Amino acid sequence: MRAACVARPADIASPPRARRRRVPPRAPCEPSGRSPVSAPSPALSSPARSAADASAPTEAQLLDFARRAAADAPLIASLPLSPDARTWLRLDGPGGSEAWLIGWPPGTGTGWHDHADSRGAFVTAAGELREHALAARLPTDGWRTLELTDGVDRERLLPAGTGRAFGRHHVHEVLNDSPDRHAVSVHAYYPPLPRIRRYSRSGQTLRLEQVERPQDWQ
C-alpha cells in the first residue's frame, strides 16, 4: 500500500513538521525493495538550474535542519515504533529537500548504498547509530565490481544529538547495533533522491547490485 505524499518546500528557519503517518513495507534505504520517495522535479534548463542551485540548501543547512528536528521531543515521540521493522514519517524539509524521521529496531541496518547525485545529512535523535563509510569517491557509472584499497574505510558512532553531513556519491551503511534498544534519526537530502545505488561487499570487493530510480518507487 502506498500513500501519496509530496513534501511542501519549507523555509530553512522554519521548524520541521511531520507529514501524514506512513508505515509502508520498507523504509527509505532498505537493503532491497522499493523505497517510498517522491519523484524529483523535471529537468531544468541551464539558467533555471543555476538559479535553483544558488537557492538550494547546503549540506550545513540540511544538517542544521536535522539537528533541530532531532531535538524536537514531541516530533520524535510522534513516530510509531515497531519491534521488527523500521518505521518512518515524511517531514517538510528545507528548500524543497526530501526529509524523513526514521525508527530503527535493534539490530537493523541499511546495507551498503549511496544517494547518487543528492547531498544529505542525518542526526541521531534517540539511541545510537553506527556508520560505515568509504573515504573515496567511486566512479559514478560504467562498472559492476571494484576492488577497494586499504585505508578507505571509516567508522563513526553517532549517539543521540550527533550527526553528519555528506556530499554526492557518498557510499555508506548505517546500523543500529543495540541488542535491545530502538534508535531514531532524522535524514534530509537535496535534491530529492533521483536514484539509489545498492551494493554488496565481500572483504575489499564492492559490487553494484541494483540501481533504483523514481519509477521503481511508485
FIKOLZA-1660 file (N, C-alpha, C; in steps of 0.1 Angstrom, whole numbers, plus 5000, padded with zeros to 4 digits):
% residues 218
   i   px   py   pz ch aa at
   1 5009 4988 5000  A  M  N
   1 5000 5000 5000  A  M CA
   1 5009 5012 5000  A  M  C
   2 5006 5022 4991  A  R  N
   2 5014 5034 4991  A  R CA
   2 5005 5046 4992  A  R  C
   3 5008 5054 5001  A  A  N
   3 5001 5067 5003  A  A CA
   3 5008 5078 4996  A  A  C
   4 5000 5086 4988  A  A  N
   4 5007 5097 4981  A  A CA
   4 5011 5108 4991  A  A  C
   5 5023 5113 4990  A  C  N
   5 5028 5123 4999  A  C CA
   5 5038 5131 4992  A  C  C
   6 5036 5144 4990  A  V  N
   6 5046 5153 4984  A  V CA
   6 5050 5163 4994  A  V  C
   7 5063 5164 4995  A  A  N
   7 5069 5174 5005  A  A CA
   7 5066 5188 5001  A  A  C
   8 5062 5197 5010  A  R  N
   8 5060 5211 5007  A  R CA
   8 5073 5218 5011  A  R  C
   9 5079 5226 5001  A  P  N
   9 5091 5233 5005  A  P CA
   9 5089 5242 5017  A  P  C
  10 5098 5242 5026  A  A  N
  10 5097 5250 5038  A  A CA
  10 5110 5259 5039  A  A  C
  11 5108 5270 5045  A  D  N
  11 5119 5279 5048  A  D CA
  11 5129 5272 5057  A  D  C
  12 5142 5275 5055  A  I  N
  12 5152 5268 5063  A  I CA
  12 5151 5271 5078  A  I  C
  13 5146 5283 5081  A  A  N
  13 5145 5286 5095  A  A CA
  13 5132 5281 5102  A  A  C
  14 5123 5276 5094  A  S  N
  14 5110 5272 5099  A  S CA
  14 5112 5258 5106  A  S  C
  15 5104 5255 5117  A  P  N
  15 5105 5242 5124  A  P CA
  15 5100 5231 5115  A  P  C
  16 5106 5219 5117  A  P  N
  16 5102 5207 5109  A  P CA
  16 5088 5203 5113  A  P  C
  17 5080 5198 5104  A  R  N
  17 5066 5194 5107  A  R CA
  17 5065 5180 5101  A  R  C
  18 5058 5171 5108  A  A  N
  18 5056 5158 5103  A  A CA
  18 5045 5158 5093  A  A  C
  19 5047 5150 5082  A  R  N
  19 5036 5148 5073  A  R CA
  19 5027 5136 5078  A  R  C
  20 5019 5132 5069  A  R  N
  20 5010 5121 5072  A  R CA
  20 5018 5108 5077  A  R  C
  21 5013 5101 5087  A  R  N
  21 5019 5089 5091  A  R CA
  21 5020 5079 5080  A  R  C
  22 5032 5073 5078  A  R  N
  22 5035 5064 5067  A  R CA
  22 5042 5052 5073  A  R  C
  23 5036 5040 5072  A  V  N
  23 5043 5028 5076  A  V CA
  23 5042 5018 5065  A  V  C
  24 5049 5021 5053  A  P  N
  24 5049 5012 5042  A  P CA
  24 5057 4999 5045  A  P  C
  25 5058 4990 5035  A  P  N
  25 5065 4977 5037  A  P CA
  25 5080 4980 5040  A  P  C
  26 5086 4990 5034  A  R  N
  26 5101 4992 5036  A  R CA
  26 5103 5007 5039  A  R  C
  27 5113 5009 5047  A  A  N
  27 5118 5023 5049  A  A CA
  27 5127 5027 5039  A  A  C
  28 5130 5041 5037  A  P  N
  28 5140 5045 5028  A  P CA
  28 5153 5039 5031  A  P  C
  29 5160 5035 5020  A  C  N
  29 5174 5029 5021  A  C CA
  29 5174 5015 5027  A  C  C
  30 5162 5008 5026  A  E  N
  30 5163 4994 5029  A  E CA
  30 5172 4986 5020  A  E  C
  31 5178 4975 5024  A  P  N
  31 5187 4968 5015  A  P CA
  31 5181 4964 5002  A  P  C
  32 5169 4961 5001  A  S  N
  32 5162 4958 4988  A  S CA
  32 5148 4962 4989  A  S  C
  33 5141 4961 4977  A  G  N
  33 5127 4965 4976  A  G CA
  33 5126 4980 4973  A  G  C
  34 5113 4984 4972  A  R  N
  34 5111 4998 4967  A  R CA
  34 5111 5007 4979  A  R  C
  35 5115 5020 4976  A  S  N
  35 5115 5030 4986  A  S CA
  35 5105 5040 4984  A  S  C
  36 5097 5044 4994  A  P  N
  36 5086 5053 4992  A  P CA
  36 5090 5068 4991  A  P  C
  37 5096 5072 4980  A  V  N
  37 5101 5085 4979  A  V CA
  37 5094 5091 4967  A  V  C
  38 5093 5104 4966  A  S  N
  38 5086 5111 4955  A  S CA
  38 5096 5113 4944  A  S  C
  39 5091 5114 4932  A  A  N
  39 5099 5116 4920  A  A CA
  39 5104 5130 4920  A  A  C
  40 5117 5133 4916  A  P  N
  40 5122 5146 4915  A  P CA
  40 5114 5154 4905  A  P  C
  41 5116 5167 4905  A  S  N
  41 5110 5176 4895  A  S CA
  41 5116 5174 4881  A  S  C
  42 5109 5177 4871  A  P  N
  42 5115 5176 4857  A  P CA
  42 5128 5184 4856  A  P  C
  43 5137 5180 4847  A  A  N
  43 5150 5186 4845  A  A CA
  43 5147 5201 4841  A  A  C
  44 5156 5209 4847  A  L  N
  44 5155 5224 4844  A  L CA
  44 5165 5228 4833  A  L  C
  45 5162 5239 4826  A  S  N
  45 5171 5244 4817  A  S CA
  45 5183 5250 4824  A  S  C
  46 5194 5252 4817  A  S  N
  46 5206 5256 4824  A  S CA
  46 5205 5269 4832  A  S  C
  47 5199 5280 4827  A  P  N
  47 5197 5292 4836  A  P CA
  47 5189 5289 4848  A  P  C
  48 5178 5282 4846  A  A  N
  48 5169 5279 4857  A  A CA
  48 5176 5270 4867  A  A  C
  49 5184 5260 4862  A  R  N
  49 5191 5251 4871  A  R CA
  49 5201 5259 4879  A  R  C
  50 5208 5269 4873  A  S  N
  50 5218 5277 4880  A  S CA
  50 5211 5285 4891  A  S  C
  51 5199 5290 4889  A  A  N
  51 5192 5298 4899  A  A CA
  51 5188 5288 4910  A  A  C
  52 5183 5276 4906  A  A  N
  52 5179 5267 4916  A  A CA
  52 5190 5262 4925  A  A  C
  53 5202 5260 4919  A  D  N
  53 5214 5256 4927  A  D CA
  53 5218 5267 4936  A  D  C
  54 5217 5279 4932  A  A  N
  54 5221 5290 4941  A  A CA
  54 5212 5291 4953  A  A  C
  55 5199 5287 4952  A  S  N
  55 5190 5288 4963  A  S CA
  55 5188 5275 4971  A  S  C
  56 5195 5265 4966  A  A  N
  56 5193 5251 4972  A  A CA
  56 5200 5251 4986  A  A  C
  57 5194 5243 4995  A  P  N
  57 5200 5242 5008  A  P CA
  57 5214 5235 5008  A  P  C
  58 5223 5240 5015  A  T  N
  58 5237 5235 5016  A  T CA
  58 5237 5223 5025  A  T  C
  59 5248 5216 5025  A  E  N
  59 5250 5205 5035  A  E CA
  59 5248 5209 5049  A  E  C
  60 5254 5221 5052  A  A  N
  60 5253 5227 5066  A  A CA
  60 5239 5230 5069  A  A  C
  61 5231 5235 5060  A  Q  N
  61 5217 5238 5063  A  Q CA
  61 5209 5225 5065  A  Q  C
  62 5212 5215 5057  A  L  N
  62 5205 5202 5059  A  L CA
  62 5208 5196 5072  A  L  C
  63 5221 5197 5076  A  L  N
  63 5225 5192 5090  A  L CA
  63 5218 5200 5101  A  L  C
  64 5217 5213 5099  A  D  N
  64 5211 5222 5109  A  D CA
  64 5196 5218 5110  A  D  C
  65 5189 5216 5099  A  F  N
  65 5175 5212 5100  A  F CA
  65 5174 5198 5107  A  F  C
  66 5183 5189 5104  A  A  N
  66 5182 5176 5110  A  A CA
  66 5184 5177 5125  A  A  C
  67 5193 5185 5129  A  R  N
  67 5196 5187 5144  A  R CA
  67 5184 5193 5151  A  R  C
  68 5178 5203 5145  A  R  N
  68 5166 5209 5151  A  R CA
  68 5155 5200 5152  A  R  C
  69 5153 5192 5141  A  A  N
  69 5142 5182 5142  A  A CA
  69 5145 5171 5152  A  A  C
  70 5157 5167 5153  A  A  N
  70 5161 5156 5163  A  A CA
  70 5159 5161 5177  A  A  C
  71 5160 5174 5179  A  A  N
  71 5158 5180 5193  A  A CA
  71 5144 5183 5196  A  A  C
  72 5135 5181 5187  A  D  N
  72 5120 5183 5189  A  D CA
  72 5114 5171 5195  A  D  C
  73 5113 5171 5208  A  A  N
  73 5108 5159 5216  A  A CA
  73 5094 5155 5211  A  A  C
  74 5084 5164 5210  A  P  N
  74 5071 5160 5205  A  P CA
  74 5071 5153 5191  A  P  C
  75 5080 5158 5182  A  L  N
  75 5081 5153 5169  A  L CA
  75 5086 5138 5170  A  L  C
  76 5097 5137 5178  A  I  N
  76 5103 5123 5179  A  I CA
  76 5093 5114 5185  A  I  C
  77 5086 5118 5195  A  A  N
  77 5076 5110 5202  A  A CA
  77 5064 5106 5193  A  A  C
  78 5062 5113 5182  A  S  N
  78 5051 5110 5173  A  S CA
  78 5054 5099 5164  A  S  C
  79 5066 5094 5163  A  L  N
  79 5069 5083 5154  A  L CA
  79 5065 5070 5160  A  L  C
  80 5057 5062 5154  A  P  N
  80 5053 5049 5159  A  P CA
  80 5065 5039 5157  A  P  C
  81 5068 5031 5167  A  L  N
  81 5080 5022 5166  A  L CA
  81 5075 5008 5165  A  L  C
  82 5082 5000 5157  A  S  N
  82 5078 4986 5156  A  S CA
  82 5090 4977 5161  A  S  C
  83 5087 4965 5167  A  P  N
  83 5097 4957 5173  A  P CA
  83 5106 4950 5162  A  P  C
  84 5102 4950 5150  A  D  N
  84 5109 4942 5140  A  D CA
  84 5111 4948 5126  A  D  C
  85 5105 4960 5124  A  A  N
  85 5106 4967 5111  A  A CA
  85 5108 4982 5113  A  A  C
  86 5116 4988 5104  A  R  N
  86 5117 5002 5105  A  R CA
  86 5104 5010 5102  A  R  C
  87 5102 5021 5108  A  T  N
  87 5090 5029 5106  A  T CA
  87 5095 5043 5103  A  T  C
  88 5086 5051 5097  A  W  N
  88 5091 5065 5094  A  W CA
  88 5079 5074 5091  A  W  C
  89 5083 5087 5092  A  L  N
  89 5074 5098 5088  A  L CA
  89 5081 5107 5079  A  L  C
  90 5074 5112 5068  A  R  N
  90 5079 5122 5059  A  R CA
  90 5078 5135 5066  A  R  C
  91 5089 5143 5065  A  L  N
  91 5089 5157 5070  A  L CA
  91 5089 5167 5059  A  L  C
  92 5086 5179 5063  A  D  N
  92 5088 5191 5054  A  D CA
  92 5102 5195 5055  A  D  C
  93 5111 5192 5045  A  G  N
  93 5125 5196 5046  A  G CA
  93 5127 5210 5041  A  G  C
  94 5139 5216 5043  A  P  N
  94 5141 5229 5039  A  P CA
  94 5144 5230 5024  A  P  C
  95 5139 5241 5018  A  G  N
  95 5143 5244 5005  A  G CA
  95 5139 5234 4994  A  G  C
  96 5128 5226 4997  A  G  N
  96 5125 5216 4987  A  G CA
  96 5132 5203 4989  A  G  C
  97 5139 5201 5000  A  S  N
  97 5146 5189 5002  A  S CA
  97 5137 5178 5006  A  S  C
  98 5142 5165 5006  A  E  N
  98 5134 5154 5010  A  E CA
  98 5139 5150 5024  A  E  C
  99 5130 5148 5033  A  A  N
  99 5134 5146 5047  A  A CA
  99 5125 5135 5054  A  A  C
 100 5131 5128 5063  A  W  N
 100 5125 5116 5069  A  W CA
 100 5128 5115 5084  A  W  C
 101 5119 5111 5092  A  L  N
 101 5121 5107 5106  A  L CA
 101 5120 5092 5106  A  L  C
 102 5131 5085 5110  A  I  N
 102 5131 5070 5109  A  I CA
 102 5134 5064 5122  A  I  C
 103 5126 5053 5125  A  G  N
 103 5128 5045 5137  A  G CA
 103 5135 5032 5133  A  G  C
 104 5146 5028 5141  A  W  N
 104 5154 5016 5138  A  W CA
 104 5152 5006 5150  A  W  C
 105 5146 4995 5147  A  P  N
 105 5146 4984 5158  A  P CA
 105 5160 4979 5160  A  P  C
 106 5162 4973 5172  A  P  N
 106 5175 4967 5175  A  P CA
 106 5180 4958 5163  A  P  C
 107 5192 4959 5160  A  G  N
 107 5198 4950 5150  A  G CA
 107 5195 4953 5135  A  G  C
 108 5189 4964 5132  A  T  N
 108 5186 4967 5118  A  T CA
 108 5196 4976 5112  A  T  C
 109 5197 4976 5098  A  G  N
 109 5206 4984 5091  A  G CA
 109 5202 4986 5077  A  G  C
 110 5209 4994 5069  A  T  N
 110 5205 4997 5056  A  T CA
 110 5212 4988 5045  A  T  C
 111 5224 4982 5048  A  G  N
 111 5232 4977 5037  A  G CA
 111 5239 4988 5030  A  G  C
 112 5250 4985 5023  A  W  N
 112 5258 4995 5016  A  W CA
 112 5250 5001 5004  A  W  C
 113 5250 5014 5003  A  H  N
 113 5243 5022 4993  A  H CA
 113 5249 5036 4992  A  H  C
 114 5245 5043 4981  A  D  N
 114 5247 5057 4981  A  D CA
 114 5234 5064 4976  A  D  C
 115 5235 5077 4976  A  H  N
 115 5223 5085 4972  A  H CA
 115 5226 5093 4959  A  H  C
 116 5235 5087 4951  A  A  N
 116 5238 5093 4938  A  A CA
 116 5241 5108 4938  A  A  C
 117 5233 5115 4931  A  D  N
 117 5236 5130 4930  A  D CA
 117 5231 5138 4941  A  D  C
 118 5225 5133 4951  A  S  N
 118 5220 5140 4962  A  S CA
 118 5230 5142 4973  A  S  C
 119 5231 5153 4979  A  R  N
 119 5239 5155 4992  A  R CA
 119 5229 5154 5003  A  R  C
 120 5234 5152 5015  A  G  N
 120 5225 5149 5026  A  G CA
 120 5231 5151 5040  A  G  C
 121 5223 5148 5050  A  A  N
 121 5227 5149 5064  A  A CA
 121 5218 5140 5072  A  A  C
 122 5223 5135 5083  A  F  N
 122 5214 5128 5093  A  F CA
 122 5219 5130 5107  A  F  C
 123 5210 5130 5116  A  V  N
 123 5213 5132 5131  A  V CA
 123 5205 5121 5139  A  V  C
 124 5212 5115 5148  A  T  N
 124 5205 5106 5157  A  T CA
 124 5197 5113 5168  A  T  C
 125 5185 5110 5169  A  A  N
 125 5176 5117 5179  A  A CA
 125 5175 5108 5192  A  A  C
 126 5176 5095 5191  A  A  N
 126 5175 5086 5203  A  A CA
 126 5183 5074 5200  A  A  C
 127 5188 5068 5210  A  G  N
 127 5196 5056 5209  A  G CA
 127 5210 5060 5203  A  G  C
 128 5216 5050 5195  A  E  N
 128 5229 5052 5189  A  E CA
 128 5229 5045 5175  A  E  C
 129 5235 5052 5165  A  L  N
 129 5237 5046 5152  A  L CA
 129 5252 5045 5149  A  L  C
 130 5255 5035 5141  A  R  N
 130 5269 5034 5136  A  R CA
 130 5269 5035 5121  A  R  C
 131 5279 5043 5116  A  E  N
 131 5280 5044 5102  A  E CA
 131 5293 5039 5097  A  E  C
 132 5293 5030 5087  A  H  N
 132 5305 5026 5080  A  H CA
 132 5305 5033 5066  A  H  C
 133 5316 5039 5063  A  A  N
 133 5316 5047 5050  A  A CA
 133 5329 5045 5043  A  A  C
 134 5329 5049 5031  A  L  N
 134 5342 5048 5023  A  L CA
 134 5347 5062 5021  A  L  C
 135 5360 5064 5024  A  A  N
 135 5366 5077 5022  A  A CA
 135 5372 5078 5008  A  A  C
 136 5364 5075 4998  A  A  N
 136 5369 5076 4985  A  A CA
 136 5357 5078 4976  A  A  C
 137 5359 5086 4965  A  R  N
 137 5348 5088 4956  A  R CA
 137 5349 5078 4945  A  R  C
 138 5338 5070 4943  A  L  N
 138 5338 5059 4934  A  L CA
 138 5334 5064 4920  A  L  C
 139 5338 5057 4909  A  P  N
 139 5332 5061 4896  A  P CA
 139 5317 5060 4896  A  P  C
 140 5311 5070 4890  A  T  N
 140 5296 5070 4891  A  T CA
 140 5289 5060 4883  A  T  C
 141 5294 5056 4871  A  D  N
 141 5287 5047 4863  A  D CA
 141 5297 5039 4855  A  D  C
 142 5292 5028 4848  A  G  N
 142 5301 5020 4840  A  G CA
 142 5309 5009 4846  A  G  C
 143 5305 5005 4858  A  W  N
 143 5312 4994 4865  A  W CA
 143 5302 4986 4873  A  W  C
 144 5307 4973 4875  A  R  N
 144 5299 4964 4884  A  R CA
 144 5306 4960 4896  A  R  C
 145 5320 4958 4895  A  T  N
 145 5328 4954 4907  A  T CA
 145 5340 4962 4908  A  T  C
 146 5343 4966 4920  A  L  N
 146 5355 4974 4923  A  L CA
 146 5363 4967 4934  A  L  C
 147 5376 4968 4933  A  E  N
 147 5385 4963 4944  A  E CA
 147 5389 4976 4952  A  E  C
 148 5385 4976 4965  A  L  N
 148 5389 4988 4973  A  L CA
 148 5403 4987 4979  A  L  C
 149 5410 4998 4979  A  T  N
 149 5423 4998 4985  A  T CA
 149 5422 4998 5000  A  T  C
 150 5433 4994 5007  A  D  N
 150 5434 4995 5022  A  D CA
 150 5433 5010 5026  A  D  C
 151 5427 5012 5037  A  G  N
 151 5426 5026 5043  A  G CA
 151 5415 5034 5039  A  G  C
 152 5405 5029 5031  A  V  N
 152 5394 5037 5027  A  V CA
 152 5382 5036 5036  A  V  C
 153 5382 5027 5046  A  D  N
 153 5371 5025 5055  A  D CA
 153 5371 5035 5066  A  D  C
 154 5359 5041 5069  A  R  N
 154 5358 5050 5080  A  R CA
 154 5346 5045 5088  A  R  C
 155 5346 5047 5101  A  E  N
 155 5335 5043 5110  A  E CA
 155 5332 5054 5120  A  E  C
 156 5320 5056 5122  A  R  N
 156 5315 5067 5132  A  R CA
 156 5304 5061 5141  A  R  C
 157 5306 5064 5154  A  L  N
 157 5295 5061 5163  A  L CA
 157 5287 5074 5165  A  L  C
 158 5274 5074 5164  A  L  N
 158 5266 5086 5164  A  L CA
 158 5255 5084 5175  A  L  C
 159 5259 5088 5187  A  P  N
 159 5249 5088 5198  A  P CA
 159 5239 5099 5196  A  P  C
 160 5228 5099 5205  A  A  N
 160 5218 5109 5204  A  A CA
 160 5224 5123 5204  A  A  C
 161 5219 5132 5195  A  G  N
 161 5224 5145 5194  A  G CA
 161 5235 5147 5185  A  G  C
 162 5241 5137 5179  A  T  N
 162 5252 5138 5169  A  T CA
 162 5248 5134 5156  A  T  C
 163 5255 5139 5146  A  G  N
 163 5251 5136 5132  A  G CA
 163 5262 5139 5123  A  G  C
 164 5260 5139 5110  A  R  N
 164 5270 5143 5100  A  R CA
 164 5263 5146 5087  A  R  C
 165 5270 5154 5079  A  A  N
 165 5266 5158 5065  A  A CA
 165 5275 5151 5055  A  A  C
 166 5270 5149 5043  A  F  N
 166 5279 5142 5033  A  F CA
 166 5275 5148 5019  A  F  C
 167 5284 5146 5010  A  G  N
 167 5282 5151 4996  A  G CA
 167 5277 5141 4987  A  G  C
 168 5277 5144 4974  A  R  N
 168 5272 5135 4964  A  R CA
 168 5281 5122 4963  A  R  C
 169 5274 5111 4960  A  H  N
 169 5281 5098 4958  A  H CA
 169 5288 5093 4970  A  H  C
 170 5282 5096 4982  A  H  N
 170 5287 5091 4994  A  H CA
 170 5283 5077 4997  A  H  C
 171 5292 5067 4998  A  V  N
 171 5288 5053 4999  A  V CA
 171 5290 5049 5014  A  V  C
 172 5279 5044 5020  A  H  N
 172 5279 5041 5034  A  H CA
 172 5268 5030 5037  A  H  C
 173 5269 5025 5050  A  E  N
 173 5258 5018 5055  A  E CA
 173 5256 5023 5070  A  E  C
 174 5244 5022 5074  A  V  N
 174 5240 5028 5088  A  V CA
 174 5233 5016 5095  A  V  C
 175 5237 5015 5108  A  L  N
 175 5233 5003 5116  A  L CA
 175 5229 5008 5130  A  L  C
 176 5219 5001 5135  A  N  N
 176 5216 5001 5150  A  N CA
 176 5221 4988 5156  A  N  C
 177 5233 4989 5162  A  D  N
 177 5239 4977 5168  A  D CA
 177 5233 4972 5181  A  D  C
 178 5225 4980 5187  A  S  N
 178 5220 4977 5200  A  S CA
 178 5211 4964 5200  A  S  C
 179 5213 4955 5210  A  P  N
 179 5205 4943 5210  A  P CA
 179 5191 4945 5216  A  P  C
 180 5189 4956 5222  A  D  N
 180 5176 4958 5229  A  D CA
 180 5170 4972 5229  A  D  C
 181 5176 4981 5221  A  R  N
 181 5171 4995 5222  A  R CA
 181 5169 5001 5208  A  R  C
 182 5158 5007 5206  A  H  N
 182 5155 5014 5193  A  H CA
 182 5164 5026 5192  A  H  C
 183 5166 5030 5179  A  A  N
 183 5172 5043 5176  A  A CA
 183 5162 5050 5167  A  A  C
 184 5163 5064 5168  A  V  N
 184 5155 5072 5159  A  V CA
 184 5164 5083 5153  A  V  C
 185 5162 5086 5141  A  S  N
 185 5171 5096 5134  A  S CA
 185 5163 5104 5124  A  S  C
 186 5169 5116 5121  A  V  N
 186 5163 5125 5111  A  V CA
 186 5173 5126 5099  A  V  C
 187 5167 5125 5087  A  H  N
 187 5175 5125 5075  A  H CA
 187 5170 5135 5065  A  H  C
 188 5179 5142 5058  A  A  N
 188 5175 5152 5048  A  A CA
 188 5184 5151 5035  A  A  C
 189 5178 5152 5023  A  Y  N
 189 5185 5150 5011  A  Y CA
 189 5181 5161 5001  A  Y  C
 190 5191 5166 4994  A  Y  N
 190 5188 5176 4983  A  Y CA
 190 5198 5173 4972  A  Y  C
 191 5193 5173 4959  A  P  N
 191 5179 5173 4955  A  P CA
 191 5172 5160 4960  A  P  C
 192 5158 5160 4960  A  P  N
 192 5151 5148 4963  A  P CA
 192 5157 5136 4955  A  P  C
 193 5158 5125 4962  A  L  N
 193 5166 5114 4956  A  L CA
 193 5163 5110 4942  A  L  C
 194 5172 5112 4933  A  P  N
 194 5170 5108 4919  A  P CA
 194 5172 5093 4916  A  P  C
 195 5181 5087 4924  A  R  N
 195 5183 5073 4924  A  R CA
 195 5191 5068 4936  A  R  C
 196 5190 5056 4939  A  I  N
 196 5198 5050 4950  A  I CA
 196 5205 5038 4944  A  I  C
 197 5218 5037 4946  A  R  N
 197 5226 5025 4942  A  R CA
 197 5229 5016 4954  A  R  C
 198 5226 5004 4952  A  R  N
 198 5228 4994 4963  A  R CA
 198 5239 4985 4960  A  R  C
 199 5248 4982 4970  A  Y  N
 199 5260 4974 4968  A  Y CA
 199 5260 4962 4978  A  Y  C
 200 5267 4952 4974  A  S  N
 200 5271 4941 4983  A  S CA
 200 5286 4942 4985  A  S  C
 201 5291 4937 4996  A  R  N
 201 5306 4938 4999  A  R CA
 201 5311 4925 5005  A  R  C
 202 5322 4920 4999  A  S  N
 202 5329 4909 5005  A  S CA
 202 5343 4912 5006  A  S  C
 203 5348 4915 5018  A  G  N
 203 5362 4919 5020  A  G CA
 203 5364 4933 5014  A  G  C
 204 5373 4934 5005  A  Q  N
 204 5376 4947 4998  A  Q CA
 204 5369 4947 4984  A  Q  C
 205 5360 4938 4981  A  T  N
 205 5353 4938 4968  A  T CA
 205 5339 4944 4970  A  T  C
 206 5337 4954 4963  A  L  N
 206 5324 4961 4963  A  L CA
 206 5317 4958 4950  A  L  C
 207 5304 4954 4950  A  R  N
 207 5297 4950 4938  A  R CA
 207 5284 4958 4937  A  R  C
 208 5282 4964 4926  A  L  N
 208 5269 4971 4924  A  L CA
 208 5258 4960 4921  A  L  C
 209 5248 4960 4929  A  E  N
 209 5237 4950 4928  A  E CA
 209 5225 4956 4922  A  E  C
 210 5222 4968 4924  A  Q  N
 210 5209 4973 4920  A  Q CA
 210 5209 4989 4919  A  Q  C
 211 5202 4994 4909  A  V  N
 211 5200 5009 4908  A  V CA
 211 5185 5011 4908  A  V  C
 212 5181 5019 4918  A  E  N
 212 5167 5022 4919  A  E CA
 212 5165 5036 4914  A  E  C
 213 5154 5038 4907  A  R  N
 213 5151 5052 4902  A  R CA
 213 5136 5055 4905  A  R  C
 214 5132 5067 4904  A  P  N
 214 5119 5071 4909  A  P CA
 214 5108 5062 4903  A  P  C
 215 5109 5057 4891  A  Q  N
 215 5098 5049 4885  A  Q CA
 215 5097 5036 4893  A  Q  C
 216 5108 5032 4899  A  D  N
 216 5108 5019 4907  A  D CA
 216 5101 5021 4920  A  D  C
 217 5099 5034 4925  A  W  N
 217 5094 5036 4938  A  W CA
 217 5079 5039 4938  A  W  C
 218 5073 5040 4926  A  Q  N
 218 5059 5044 4925  A  Q CA
 218 5049 5033 4923  A  Q  C
% end
